[in-house]
Amino acid sequence: MSKAGFIEIQDKEKYLKDNYPFTDVPQLSAKKRCIHCDKVIKVGDYKVYRDNHGMEFIVCPNSPECDGTIIDWM
Ligand SMILES: [Zn+2]
């Protein structure tokens, strides 16, 4: 069983394109507001969390303090 935790992404632009849940993939330099921590974040600062089932989630740069994910960014 793999260990849960944050994983390193080599090509953040490609990873975002491959995993973004919507069609309009933002630029890495784009600024969004995370509605969970109410902070403005840079898209390219995203973190990726992998759970112990191997599922990967794009999460807020302020994770783990913030539990927001990419769908919480306006
Ligand atoms: Zn957040």
N, CA, C, O and the ligand as a Tripos MOL2 file, in Angstrom:
@<TRIPOS>MOLECULE
protein
  297   295    75     0     0
PROTEIN
NO_CHARGES

@<TRIPOS>ATOM
      1 N           0.8530   -1.2030    0.0000 N.3       1 MET1
      2 CA          0.0000    0.0000    0.0000 C.3       1 MET1
      3 C           0.8840    1.2470    0.0000 C.2       1 MET1
      4 O           1.8490    1.3330    0.7590 O.2       1 MET1
      5 N           0.5470    2.2040   -0.8530 N.am      2 SER2
      6 CA          1.3580    3.4180   -0.9080 C.3       2 SER2
      7 C           0.9990    4.3400    0.2560 C.2       2 SER2
      8 O          -0.1130    4.3190    0.7830 O.2       2 SER2
      9 N           1.9670    5.1320    0.6220 N.am      3 LYS3
     10 CA          1.7840    6.0390    1.7450 C.3       3 LYS3
     11 C           1.1170    7.3370    1.2670 C.2       3 LYS3
     12 O           1.4710    7.8770    0.2190 O.2       3 LYS3
     13 N           0.1600    7.8220    2.0390 N.am      4 ALA4
     14 CA         -0.5000    9.0690    1.6810 C.3       4 ALA4
     15 C           0.4110   10.2520    1.9530 C.2       4 ALA4
     16 O           1.2000   10.2310    2.8980 O.2       4 ALA4
     17 N           0.3030   11.2770    1.1320 N.am      5 GLY5
     18 CA          1.0850   12.4770    1.3720 C.3       5 GLY5
     19 C           1.1960   13.3200    0.1300 C.2       5 GLY5
     20 O           0.6540   12.9730   -0.9200 O.2       5 GLY5
     21 N           1.9000   14.4260    0.2470 N.am      6 PHE6
     22 CA          2.0880   15.3150   -0.8930 C.3       6 PHE6
     23 C           3.1430   14.7260   -1.8210 C.2       6 PHE6
     24 O           4.1380   14.1610   -1.3670 O.2       6 PHE6
     25 N           2.9150   14.8650   -3.1290 N.am      7 ILE7
     26 CA          3.8870   14.3480   -4.0880 C.3       7 ILE7
     27 C           4.4590   15.4890   -4.9220 C.2       7 ILE7
     28 O           3.8160   16.5160   -5.1400 O.2       7 ILE7
     29 N           5.6800   15.2730   -5.3770 N.am      8 GLU8
     30 CA          6.3900   16.2550   -6.2000 C.3       8 GLU8
     31 C           5.9280   16.1150   -7.6450 C.2       8 GLU8
     32 O           5.8830   15.0060   -8.1780 O.2       8 GLU8
     33 N           5.5840   17.2350   -8.2840 N.am      9 ILE9
     34 CA          5.1840   17.2200   -9.6940 C.3       9 ILE9
     35 C           6.2930   17.8540  -10.5210 C.2       9 ILE9
     36 O           6.6530   19.0100  -10.2990 O.2       9 ILE9
     37 N           6.8350   17.1010  -11.4730 N.am     10 GLN10
     38 CA          7.9390   17.6190  -12.2850 C.3      10 GLN10
     39 C           7.4500   18.6740  -13.2730 C.2      10 GLN10
     40 O           8.0080   19.7690  -13.3470 O.2      10 GLN10
     41 N           6.4020   18.3390  -14.0350 N.am     11 ASP11
     42 CA          5.8830   19.2510  -15.0480 C.3      11 ASP11
     43 C           4.4980   19.7180  -14.6170 C.2      11 ASP11
     44 O           3.4880   19.0860  -14.9280 O.2      11 ASP11
     45 N           4.4710   20.8400  -13.8940 N.am     12 LYS12
     46 CA          3.2130   21.2910  -13.3030 C.3      12 LYS12
     47 C           2.1970   21.7200  -14.3510 C.2      12 LYS12
     48 O           0.9910   21.5970  -14.1390 O.2      12 LYS12
     49 N           2.6870   22.2270  -15.4940 N.am     13 GLU13
     50 CA          1.7670   22.6710  -16.5390 C.3      13 GLU13
     51 C           1.0540   21.4570  -17.1550 C.2      13 GLU13
     52 O          -0.1650   21.4610  -17.3270 O.2      13 GLU13
     53 N           1.8400   20.4170  -17.4830 N.am     14 LYS14
     54 CA          1.2580   19.2110  -18.0770 C.3      14 LYS14
     55 C           0.3220   18.5110  -17.0870 C.2      14 LYS14
     56 O          -0.7670   18.0720  -17.4540 O.2      14 LYS14
     57 N           0.7580   18.4140  -15.8360 N.am     15 TYR15
     58 CA         -0.0710   17.7420  -14.8340 C.3      15 TYR15
     59 C          -1.4140   18.4520  -14.6930 C.2      15 TYR15
     60 O          -2.4630   17.8150  -14.6020 O.2      15 TYR15
     61 N          -1.3610   19.7920  -14.6770 N.am     16 LEU16
     62 CA         -2.6030   20.5680  -14.5480 C.3      16 LEU16
     63 C          -3.5170   20.3120  -15.7430 C.2      16 LEU16
     64 O          -4.7200   20.1080  -15.5800 O.2      16 LEU16
     65 N          -2.9340   20.3260  -16.9530 N.am     17 LYS17
     66 CA         -3.7240   20.0710  -18.1670 C.3      17 LYS17
     67 C          -4.3700   18.6990  -18.1200 C.2      17 LYS17
     68 O          -5.5370   18.5450  -18.4830 O.2      17 LYS17
     69 N          -3.6160   17.6980  -17.6730 N.am     18 ASP18
     70 CA         -4.1160   16.3220  -17.6580 C.3      18 ASP18
     71 C          -5.1610   16.0820  -16.5720 C.2      18 ASP18
     72 O          -5.9900   15.1800  -16.6900 O.2      18 ASP18
     73 N          -5.1190   16.8840  -15.5260 N.am     19 ASN19
     74 CA         -5.9620   16.5870  -14.3660 C.3      19 ASN19
     75 C          -6.9760   17.6670  -14.0130 C.2      19 ASN19
     76 O          -7.7640   17.4930  -13.0830 O.2      19 ASN19
     77 N          -6.9680   18.7720  -14.7360 N.am     20 TYR20
     78 CA         -7.9100   19.8400  -14.4260 C.3      20 TYR20
     79 C          -9.3340   19.3510  -14.6900 C.2      20 TYR20
     80 O          -9.6120   18.8130  -15.7620 O.2      20 TYR20
     81 N         -10.2460   19.5320  -13.7180 N.am     21 PRO21
     82 CA        -11.5910   18.9430  -13.8600 C.3      21 PRO21
     83 C         -12.4950   19.6870  -14.8350 C.2      21 PRO21
     84 O         -13.5530   19.1730  -15.1980 O.2      21 PRO21
     85 N         -12.1060   20.8860  -15.2660 N.am     22 PHE22
     86 CA        -12.9400   21.6500  -16.1890 C.3      22 PHE22
     87 C         -12.1920   21.8490  -17.5050 C.2      22 PHE22
     88 O         -11.0340   21.4510  -17.6300 O.2      22 PHE22
     89 N         -12.8550   22.4650  -18.4870 N.am     23 THR23
     90 CA        -12.2480   22.5670  -19.8110 C.3      23 THR23
     91 C         -11.2890   23.7500  -19.9480 C.2      23 THR23
     92 O         -10.3210   23.6790  -20.7060 O.2      23 THR23
     93 N         -11.5500   24.8240  -19.2260 N.am     24 ASP24
     94 CA        -10.7240   26.0320  -19.3890 C.3      24 ASP24
     95 C          -9.5500   26.0130  -18.4090 C.2      24 ASP24
     96 O          -9.6080   26.6050  -17.3320 O.2      24 ASP24
     97 N          -8.4900   25.3200  -18.8100 N.am     25 VAL25
     98 CA         -7.3180   25.1720  -17.9430 C.3      25 VAL25
     99 C          -6.6460   26.5350  -17.7480 C.2      25 VAL25
    100 O          -6.2950   27.1910  -18.7290 O.2      25 VAL25
    101 N          -6.4640   26.9670  -16.5020 N.am     26 PRO26
    102 CA         -5.8320   28.2700  -16.2710 C.3      26 PRO26
    103 C          -4.3130   28.2220  -16.4700 C.2      26 PRO26
    104 O          -3.7010   27.1560  -16.3930 O.2      26 PRO26
    105 N          -3.7210   29.3790  -16.7230 N.am     27 GLN27
    106 CA         -2.2660   29.4950  -16.7700 C.3      27 GLN27
    107 C          -1.7020   29.2810  -15.3680 C.2      27 GLN27
    108 O          -2.3650   29.5520  -14.3670 O.2      27 GLN27
    109 N          -0.4570   28.7850  -15.3170 N.am     28 LEU28
    110 CA          0.1930   28.6190  -14.0120 C.3      28 LEU28
    111 C           0.3530   29.9620  -13.3030 C.2      28 LEU28
    112 O           0.4080   30.0220  -12.0740 O.2      28 LEU28
    113 N           0.4280   31.0350  -14.0860 N.am     29 SER29
    114 CA          0.6310   32.3620  -13.5030 C.3      29 SER29
    115 C          -0.6770   33.0170  -13.0650 C.2      29 SER29
    116 O          -0.6630   34.0930  -12.4680 O.2      29 SER29
    117 N          -1.8170   32.3680  -13.3620 N.am     30 ALA30
    118 CA         -3.1200   32.9560  -13.0260 C.3      30 ALA30
    119 C          -3.3140   33.0340  -11.5160 C.2      30 ALA30
    120 O          -2.8240   32.1900  -10.7660 O.2      30 ALA30
    121 N          -4.0300   34.0540  -11.0910 N.am     31 LYS31
    122 CA         -4.3460   34.2240   -9.6710 C.3      31 LYS31
    123 C          -5.8130   33.8640   -9.4550 C.2      31 LYS31
    124 O          -6.6870   34.2680  -10.2230 O.2      31 LYS31
    125 N          -6.0640   33.1040   -8.4060 N.am     32 LYS32
    126 CA         -7.4300   32.7140   -8.0580 C.3      32 LYS32
    127 C          -7.6160   32.9190   -6.5710 C.2      32 LYS32
    128 O          -6.6540   32.9640   -5.8040 O.2      32 LYS32
    129 N          -8.9000   33.0450   -6.1700 N.am     33 ARG33
    130 CA         -9.1720   33.1080   -4.7390 C.3      33 ARG33
    131 C          -9.6930   31.7620   -4.2780 C.2      33 ARG33
    132 O         -10.6590   31.2360   -4.8310 O.2      33 ARG33
    133 N          -9.0540   31.2100   -3.2690 N.am     34 CYS34
    134 CA         -9.5150   29.9610   -2.6770 C.3      34 CYS34
    135 C         -10.6320   30.3000   -1.6970 C.2      34 CYS34
    136 O         -10.4350   31.0810   -0.7660 O.2      34 CYS34
    137 N         -11.8200   29.7010   -1.9160 N.am     35 ILE35
    138 CA        -12.9560   30.0560   -1.0540 C.3      35 ILE35
    139 C         -12.8720   29.3820    0.3130 C.2      35 ILE35
    140 O         -13.6590   29.7000    1.2050 O.2      35 ILE35
    141 N         -11.9340   28.4610    0.4880 N.am     36 HIS36
    142 CA        -11.7830   27.8180    1.8050 C.3      36 HIS36
    143 C         -10.9440   28.6730    2.7470 C.2      36 HIS36
    144 O         -11.3510   28.9390    3.8780 O.2      36 HIS36
    145 N          -9.7530   29.1110    2.2720 N.am     37 CYS37
    146 CA         -8.8990   29.9200    3.1540 C.3      37 CYS37
    147 C          -9.0590   31.4100    2.8640 C.2      37 CYS37
    148 O          -8.4890   32.2460    3.5650 O.2      37 CYS37
    149 N          -9.8500   31.7500    1.8130 N.am     38 ASP38
    150 CA        -10.1250   33.1320    1.4430 C.3      38 ASP38
    151 C          -8.8390   33.9070    1.1340 C.2      38 ASP38
    152 O          -8.7390   35.1020    1.4090 O.2      38 ASP38
    153 N          -7.8520   33.1980    0.5550 N.am     39 LYS39
    154 CA         -6.6100   33.8540    0.1560 C.3      39 LYS39
    155 C          -6.4570   33.7900   -1.3580 C.2      39 LYS39
    156 O          -6.9330   32.8580   -2.0070 O.2      39 LYS39
    157 N          -5.7790   34.8050   -1.9120 N.am     40 VAL40
    158 CA         -5.4640   34.7760   -3.3350 C.3      40 VAL40
    159 C          -4.2400   33.8930   -3.5260 C.2      40 VAL40
    160 O          -3.2110   34.0830   -2.8770 O.2      40 VAL40
    161 N          -4.3660   32.9310   -4.4180 N.am     41 ILE41
    162 CA         -3.2730   31.9860   -4.6430 C.3      41 ILE41
    163 C          -2.8700   32.0200   -6.1180 C.2      41 ILE41
    164 O          -3.6690   32.3870   -6.9790 O.2      41 ILE41
    165 N          -1.6260   31.6350   -6.3980 N.am     42 LYS42
    166 CA         -1.1740   31.4920   -7.7720 C.3      42 LYS42
    167 C          -1.3940   30.0360   -8.1650 C.2      42 LYS42
    168 O          -0.9830   29.1200   -7.4530 O.2      42 LYS42
    169 N          -2.0510   29.8360   -9.3110 N.am     43 VAL43
    170 CA         -2.4110   28.4800   -9.7390 C.3      43 VAL43
    171 C          -1.1860   27.5550   -9.7320 C.2      43 VAL43
    172 O          -1.2710   26.4090   -9.2910 O.2      43 VAL43
    173 N          -0.0470   28.0620  -10.2250 N.am     44 GLY44
    174 CA          1.1640   27.2460  -10.3270 C.3      44 GLY44
    175 C           1.7590   26.8170   -8.9940 C.2      44 GLY44
    176 O           2.6660   25.9860   -8.9470 O.2      44 GLY44
    177 N           1.2380   27.3920   -7.9040 N.am     45 ASP45
    178 CA          1.7140   26.9970   -6.5720 C.3      45 ASP45
    179 C           0.9230   25.8250   -6.0040 C.2      45 ASP45
    180 O           1.1020   25.4400   -4.8490 O.2      45 ASP45
    181 N           0.0370   25.2600   -6.8440 N.am     46 TYR46
    182 CA         -0.7850   24.1530   -6.3290 C.3      46 TYR46
    183 C           0.0700   23.0050   -5.7960 C.2      46 TYR46
    184 O           1.2170   22.8140   -6.2020 O.2      46 TYR46
    185 N          -0.5230   22.2530   -4.8760 N.am     47 LYS47
    186 CA          0.1270   21.0450   -4.3650 C.3      47 LYS47
    187 C          -0.7040   19.8390   -4.8010 C.2      47 LYS47
    188 O          -1.8930   19.9690   -5.0940 O.2      47 LYS47
    189 N          -0.0810   18.6880   -4.8390 N.am     48 VAL48
    190 CA         -0.8030   17.4620   -5.1700 C.3      48 VAL48
    191 C          -0.6950   16.5040   -3.9910 C.2      48 VAL48
    192 O           0.3890   16.1710   -3.5110 O.2      48 VAL48
    193 N          -1.8690   16.0820   -3.5520 N.am     49 TYR49
    194 CA         -1.9420   15.1440   -2.4370 C.3      49 TYR49
    195 C          -2.3840   13.7870   -2.9570 C.2      49 TYR49
    196 O          -3.3620   13.6910   -3.7000 O.2      49 TYR49
    197 N          -1.6670   12.7370   -2.5690 N.am     50 ARG50
    198 CA         -2.0620   11.3870   -2.9580 C.3      50 ARG50
    199 C          -2.5250   10.6360   -1.7140 C.2      50 ARG50
    200 O          -1.8030   10.5430   -0.7210 O.2      50 ARG50
    201 N          -3.7420   10.1040   -1.7870 N.am     51 ASP51
    202 CA         -4.2450    9.3670   -0.6240 C.3      51 ASP51
    203 C          -3.7430    7.9210   -0.6470 C.2      51 ASP51
    204 O          -3.0730    7.5070   -1.5940 O.2      51 ASP51
    205 N          -4.0660    7.1660    0.3830 N.am     52 ASN52
    206 CA         -3.4930    5.8190    0.4700 C.3      52 ASN52
    207 C          -4.1570    4.8020   -0.4680 C.2      52 ASN52
    208 O          -3.8340    3.6150   -0.4300 O.2      52 ASN52
    209 N          -5.0850    5.2760   -1.3100 N.am     53 HIS53
    210 CA         -5.6170    4.4290   -2.3900 C.3      53 HIS53
    211 C          -4.9530    4.7750   -3.7310 C.2      53 HIS53
    212 O          -5.2600    4.1680   -4.7570 O.2      53 HIS53
    213 N          -4.0440    5.7520   -3.7120 N.am     54 GLY54
    214 CA         -3.3670    6.1520   -4.9370 C.3      54 GLY54
    215 C          -4.0870    7.2390   -5.7060 C.2      54 GLY54
    216 O          -3.6450    7.6290   -6.7870 O.2      54 GLY54
    217 N          -5.1910    7.7370   -5.1680 N.am     55 MET55
    218 CA         -5.9050    8.8350   -5.8250 C.3      55 MET55
    219 C          -5.1520   10.1320   -5.5870 C.2      55 MET55
    220 O          -4.6740   10.3980   -4.4850 O.2      55 MET55
    221 N          -5.0550   10.9430   -6.6490 N.am     56 GLU56
    222 CA         -4.3350   12.2050   -6.5320 C.3      56 GLU56
    223 C          -5.2980   13.3810   -6.6200 C.2      56 GLU56
    224 O          -6.2330   13.3750   -7.4210 O.2      56 GLU56
    225 N          -5.0620   14.3780   -5.7980 N.am     57 PHE57
    226 CA         -5.9230   15.5460   -5.7500 C.3      57 PHE57
    227 C          -5.0790   16.8120   -5.8550 C.2      57 PHE57
    228 O          -4.0580   16.9420   -5.1800 O.2      57 PHE57
    229 N          -5.5070   17.7380   -6.7000 N.am     58 ILE58
    230 CA         -4.8600   19.0480   -6.7550 C.3      58 ILE58
    231 C          -5.4730   19.8940   -5.6450 C.2      58 ILE58
    232 O          -6.6790   20.1380   -5.6210 O.2      58 ILE58
    233 N          -4.6210   20.3320   -4.7350 N.am     59 VAL59
    234 CA         -5.1250   21.0310   -3.5500 C.3      59 VAL59
    235 C          -4.5010   22.4160   -3.4090 C.2      59 VAL59
    236 O          -3.5380   22.7650   -4.0920 O.2      59 VAL59
    237 N          -5.0840   23.1850   -2.5040 N.am     60 CYS60
    238 CA         -4.6790   24.5690   -2.2520 C.3      60 CYS60
    239 C          -3.1930   24.6530   -1.8750 C.2      60 CYS60
    240 O          -2.6940   23.7960   -1.1460 O.2      60 CYS60
    241 N          -2.4810   25.6840   -2.3700 N.am     61 PRO61
    242 CA         -1.0820   25.8840   -1.9540 C.3      61 PRO61
    243 C          -0.9430   26.0230   -0.4400 C.2      61 PRO61
    244 O           0.1270   25.7710    0.1160 O.2      61 PRO61
    245 N          -2.0240   26.4250    0.2230 N.am     62 ASN62
    246 CA         -1.9750   26.5930    1.6770 C.3      62 ASN62
    247 C          -2.3220   25.3080    2.4330 C.2      62 ASN62
    248 O          -2.4540   25.3100    3.6570 O.2      62 ASN62
    249 N          -2.4680   24.2100    1.6830 N.am     63 SER63
    250 CA         -2.6620   22.9080    2.3050 C.3      63 SER63
    251 C          -1.3710   22.5290    3.0470 C.2      63 SER63
    252 O          -0.3000   22.8980    2.5640 O.2      63 SER63
    253 N          -1.3970   21.8340    4.1610 N.am     64 PRO64
    254 CA         -2.5760   21.2250    4.7970 C.3      64 PRO64
    255 C          -3.3610   22.1550    5.7150 C.2      64 PRO64
    256 O          -4.3870   21.7450    6.2570 O.2      64 PRO64
    257 N          -2.9050   23.4110    5.9100 N.am     65 GLU65
    258 CA         -3.6750   24.3200    6.7640 C.3      65 GLU65
    259 C          -5.0680   24.5430    6.1680 C.2      65 GLU65
    260 O          -6.0570   24.6470    6.8920 O.2      65 GLU65
    261 N          -5.1260   24.6150    4.8140 N.am     66 CYS66
    262 CA         -6.3930   24.7930    4.1160 C.3      66 CYS66
    263 C          -6.7900   23.4580    3.4940 C.2      66 CYS66
    264 O          -5.9520   22.7470    2.9400 O.2      66 CYS66
    265 N          -8.0930   23.1220    3.5940 N.am     67 ASP67
    266 CA         -8.5320   21.8530    3.0020 C.3      67 ASP67
    267 C          -9.2300   22.0630    1.6550 C.2      67 ASP67
    268 O          -9.9680   21.1960    1.1850 O.2      67 ASP67
    269 N          -8.9880   23.2240    1.0440 N.am     68 GLY68
    270 CA         -9.5750   23.5040   -0.2670 C.3      68 GLY68
    271 C          -8.8920   22.7160   -1.3700 C.2      68 GLY68
    272 O          -7.7130   22.3780   -1.2670 O.2      68 GLY68
    273 N          -9.6500   22.4210   -2.4430 N.am     69 THR69
    274 CA         -9.0700   21.7800   -3.6220 C.3      69 THR69
    275 C          -9.2890   22.6970   -4.8240 C.2      69 THR69
    276 O          -9.8690   23.7770   -4.7070 O.2      69 THR69
    277 N          -8.8180   22.2470   -5.9600 N.am     70 ILE70
    278 CA         -8.8410   23.0780   -7.1610 C.3      70 ILE70
    279 C         -10.2510   23.5480   -7.5420 C.2      70 ILE70
    280 O         -10.4060   24.5970   -8.1670 O.2      70 ILE70
    281 N         -11.2720   22.7790   -7.1680 N.am     71 ILE71
    282 CA        -12.6280   23.2190   -7.5140 C.3      71 ILE71
    283 C         -13.1240   24.3490   -6.6200 C.2      71 ILE71
    284 O         -14.2030   24.8930   -6.8510 O.2      71 ILE71
    285 N         -12.3370   24.7090   -5.5920 N.am     72 ASP72
    286 CA        -12.7400   25.7880   -4.6690 C.3      72 ASP72
    287 C         -12.1070   27.1170   -5.0450 C.2      72 ASP72
    288 O         -12.2060   28.0850   -4.2920 O.2      72 ASP72
    289 N         -11.4580   27.1740   -6.2030 N.am     73 TRP73
    290 CA        -10.7710   28.4000   -6.6040 C.3      73 TRP73
    291 C         -11.6350   29.1750   -7.5850 C.2      73 TRP73
    292 O         -12.0570   28.6410   -8.6110 O.2      73 TRP73
    293 N         -11.8980   30.4370   -7.2650 N.am     74 MET74
    294 CA        -12.7730   31.2770   -8.0920 C.3      74 MET74
    295 C         -11.9360   32.2360   -8.9410 C.2      74 MET74
    296 O         -12.4890   33.0260   -9.7060 O.2      74 MET74
    297 ZN         -7.1210   27.4860    0.3910 Zn       75 ZN75
@<TRIPOS>BOND
     1     1     2 1
     2     2     3 1
     3     3     4 2
     4     3     5 am
     5     5     6 1
     6     6     7 1
     7     7     8 2
     8     7     9 am
     9     9    10 1
    10    10    11 1
    11    11    12 2
    12    11    13 am
    13    13    14 1
    14    14    15 1
    15    15    16 2
    16    15    17 am
    17    17    18 1
    18    18    19 1
    19    19    20 2
    20    19    21 am
    21    21    22 1
    22    22    23 1
    23    23    24 2
    24    23    25 am
    25    25    26 1
    26    26    27 1
    27    27    28 2
    28    27    29 am
    29    29    30 1
    30    30    31 1
    31    31    32 2
    32    31    33 am
    33    33    34 1
    34    34    35 1
    35    35    36 2
    36    35    37 am
    37    37    38 1
    38    38    39 1
    39    39    40 2
    40    39    41 am
    41    41    42 1
    42    42    43 1
    43    43    44 2
    44    43    45 am
    45    45    46 1
    46    46    47 1
    47    47    48 2
    48    47    49 am
    49    49    50 1
    50    50    51 1
    51    51    52 2
    52    51    53 am
    53    53    54 1
    54    54    55 1
    55    55    56 2
    56    55    57 am
    57    57    58 1
    58    58    59 1
    59    59    60 2
    60    59    61 am
    61    61    62 1
    62    62    63 1
    63    63    64 2
    64    63    65 am
    65    65    66 1
    66    66    67 1
    67    67    68 2
    68    67    69 am
    69    69    70 1
    70    70    71 1
    71    71    72 2
    72    71    73 am
    73    73    74 1
    74    74    75 1
    75    75    76 2
    76    75    77 am
    77    77    78 1
    78    78    79 1
    79    79    80 2
    80    79    81 am
    81    81    82 1
    82    82    83 1
    83    83    84 2
    84    83    85 am
    85    85    86 1
    86    86    87 1
    87    87    88 2
    88    87    89 am
    89    89    90 1
    90    90    91 1
    91    91    92 2
    92    91    93 am
    93    93    94 1
    94    94    95 1
    95    95    96 2
    96    95    97 am
    97    97    98 1
    98    98    99 1
    99    99   100 2
   100    99   101 am
   101   101   102 1
   102   102   103 1
   103   103   104 2
   104   103   105 am
   105   105   106 1
   106   106   107 1
   107   107   108 2
   108   107   109 am
   109   109   110 1
   110   110   111 1
   111   111   112 2
   112   111   113 am
   113   113   114 1
   114   114   115 1
   115   115   116 2
   116   115   117 am
   117   117   118 1
   118   118   119 1
   119   119   120 2
   120   119   121 am
   121   121   122 1
   122   122   123 1
   123   123   124 2
   124   123   125 am
   125   125   126 1
   126   126   127 1
   127   127   128 2
   128   127   129 am
   129   129   130 1
   130   130   131 1
   131   131   132 2
   132   131   133 am
   133   133   134 1
   134   134   135 1
   135   135   136 2
   136   135   137 am
   137   137   138 1
   138   138   139 1
   139   139   140 2
   140   139   141 am
   141   141   142 1
   142   142   143 1
   143   143   144 2
   144   143   145 am
   145   145   146 1
   146   146   147 1
   147   147   148 2
   148   147   149 am
   149   149   150 1
   150   150   151 1
   151   151   152 2
   152   151   153 am
   153   153   154 1
   154   154   155 1
   155   155   156 2
   156   155   157 am
   157   157   158 1
   158   158   159 1
   159   159   160 2
   160   159   161 am
   161   161   162 1
   162   162   163 1
   163   163   164 2
   164   163   165 am
   165   165   166 1
   166   166   167 1
   167   167   168 2
   168   167   169 am
   169   169   170 1
   170   170   171 1
   171   171   172 2
   172   171   173 am
   173   173   174 1
   174   174   175 1
   175   175   176 2
   176   175   177 am
   177   177   178 1
   178   178   179 1
   179   179   180 2
   180   179   181 am
   181   181   182 1
   182   182   183 1
   183   183   184 2
   184   183   185 am
   185   185   186 1
   186   186   187 1
   187   187   188 2
   188   187   189 am
   189   189   190 1
   190   190   191 1
   191   191   192 2
   192   191   193 am
   193   193   194 1
   194   194   195 1
   195   195   196 2
   196   195   197 am
   197   197   198 1
   198   198   199 1
   199   199   200 2
   200   199   201 am
   201   201   202 1
   202   202   203 1
   203   203   204 2
   204   203   205 am
   205   205   206 1
   206   206   207 1
   207   207   208 2
   208   207   209 am
   209   209   210 1
   210   210   211 1
   211   211   212 2
   212   211   213 am
   213   213   214 1
   214   214   215 1
   215   215   216 2
   216   215   217 am
   217   217   218 1
   218   218   219 1
   219   219   220 2
   220   219   221 am
   221   221   222 1
   222   222   223 1
   223   223   224 2
   224   223   225 am
   225   225   226 1
   226   226   227 1
   227   227   228 2
   228   227   229 am
   229   229   230 1
   230   230   231 1
   231   231   232 2
   232   231   233 am
   233   233   234 1
   234   234   235 1
   235   235   236 2
   236   235   237 am
   237   237   238 1
   238   238   239 1
   239   239   240 2
   240   239   241 am
   241   241   242 1
   242   242   243 1
   243   243   244 2
   244   243   245 am
   245   245   246 1
   246   246   247 1
   247   247   248 2
   248   247   249 am
   249   249   250 1
   250   250   251 1
   251   251   252 2
   252   251   253 am
   253   253   254 1
   254   254   255 1
   255   255   256 2
   256   255   257 am
   257   257   258 1
   258   258   259 1
   259   259   260 2
   260   259   261 am
   261   261   262 1
   262   262   263 1
   263   263   264 2
   264   263   265 am
   265   265   266 1
   266   266   267 1
   267   267   268 2
   268   267   269 am
   269   269   270 1
   270   270   271 1
   271   271   272 2
   272   271   273 am
   273   273   274 1
   274   274   275 1
   275   275   276 2
   276   275   277 am
   277   277   278 1
   278   278   279 1
   279   279   280 2
   280   279   281 am
   281   281   282 1
   282   282   283 1
   283   283   284 2
   284   283   285 am
   285   285   286 1
   286   286   287 1
   287   287   288 2
   288   287   289 am
   289   289   290 1
   290   290   291 1
   291   291   292 2
   292   291   293 am
   293   293   294 1
   294   294   295 1
   295   295   296 2
@<TRIPOS>SUBSTRUCTURE
     1 MET1         2 RESIDUE 1 A MET
     2 SER2         6 RESIDUE 1 A SER
     3 LYS3        10 RESIDUE 1 A LYS
     4 ALA4        14 RESIDUE 1 A ALA
     5 GLY5        18 RESIDUE 1 A GLY
     6 PHE6        22 RESIDUE 1 A PHE
     7 ILE7        26 RESIDUE 1 A ILE
     8 GLU8        30 RESIDUE 1 A GLU
     9 ILE9        34 RESIDUE 1 A ILE
    10 GLN10       38 RESIDUE 1 A GLN
    11 ASP11       42 RESIDUE 1 A ASP
    12 LYS12       46 RESIDUE 1 A LYS
    13 GLU13       50 RESIDUE 1 A GLU
    14 LYS14       54 RESIDUE 1 A LYS
    15 TYR15       58 RESIDUE 1 A TYR
    16 LEU16       62 RESIDUE 1 A LEU
    17 LYS17       66 RESIDUE 1 A LYS
    18 ASP18       70 RESIDUE 1 A ASP
    19 ASN19       74 RESIDUE 1 A ASN
    20 TYR20       78 RESIDUE 1 A TYR
    21 PRO21       82 RESIDUE 1 A PRO
    22 PHE22       86 RESIDUE 1 A PHE
    23 THR23       90 RESIDUE 1 A THR
    24 ASP24       94 RESIDUE 1 A ASP
    25 VAL25       98 RESIDUE 1 A VAL
    26 PRO26      102 RESIDUE 1 A PRO
    27 GLN27      106 RESIDUE 1 A GLN
    28 LEU28      110 RESIDUE 1 A LEU
    29 SER29      114 RESIDUE 1 A SER
    30 ALA30      118 RESIDUE 1 A ALA
    31 LYS31      122 RESIDUE 1 A LYS
    32 LYS32      126 RESIDUE 1 A LYS
    33 ARG33      130 RESIDUE 1 A ARG
    34 CYS34      134 RESIDUE 1 A CYS
    35 ILE35      138 RESIDUE 1 A ILE
    36 HIS36      142 RESIDUE 1 A HIS
    37 CYS37      146 RESIDUE 1 A CYS
    38 ASP38      150 RESIDUE 1 A ASP
    39 LYS39      154 RESIDUE 1 A LYS
    40 VAL40      158 RESIDUE 1 A VAL
    41 ILE41      162 RESIDUE 1 A ILE
    42 LYS42      166 RESIDUE 1 A LYS
    43 VAL43      170 RESIDUE 1 A VAL
    44 GLY44      174 RESIDUE 1 A GLY
    45 ASP45      178 RESIDUE 1 A ASP
    46 TYR46      182 RESIDUE 1 A TYR
    47 LYS47      186 RESIDUE 1 A LYS
    48 VAL48      190 RESIDUE 1 A VAL
    49 TYR49      194 RESIDUE 1 A TYR
    50 ARG50      198 RESIDUE 1 A ARG
    51 ASP51      202 RESIDUE 1 A ASP
    52 ASN52      206 RESIDUE 1 A ASN
    53 HIS53      210 RESIDUE 1 A HIS
    54 GLY54      214 RESIDUE 1 A GLY
    55 MET55      218 RESIDUE 1 A MET
    56 GLU56      222 RESIDUE 1 A GLU
    57 PHE57      226 RESIDUE 1 A PHE
    58 ILE58      230 RESIDUE 1 A ILE
    59 VAL59      234 RESIDUE 1 A VAL
    60 CYS60      238 RESIDUE 1 A CYS
    61 PRO61      242 RESIDUE 1 A PRO
    62 ASN62      246 RESIDUE 1 A ASN
    63 SER63      250 RESIDUE 1 A SER
    64 PRO64      254 RESIDUE 1 A PRO
    65 GLU65      258 RESIDUE 1 A GLU
    66 CYS66      262 RESIDUE 1 A CYS
    67 ASP67      266 RESIDUE 1 A ASP
    68 GLY68      270 RESIDUE 1 A GLY
    69 THR69      274 RESIDUE 1 A THR
    70 ILE70      278 RESIDUE 1 A ILE
    71 ILE71      282 RESIDUE 1 A ILE
    72 ASP72      286 RESIDUE 1 A ASP
    73 TRP73      290 RESIDUE 1 A TRP
    74 MET74      294 RESIDUE 1 A MET
    75 ZN75       297 GROUP 0 **** ****
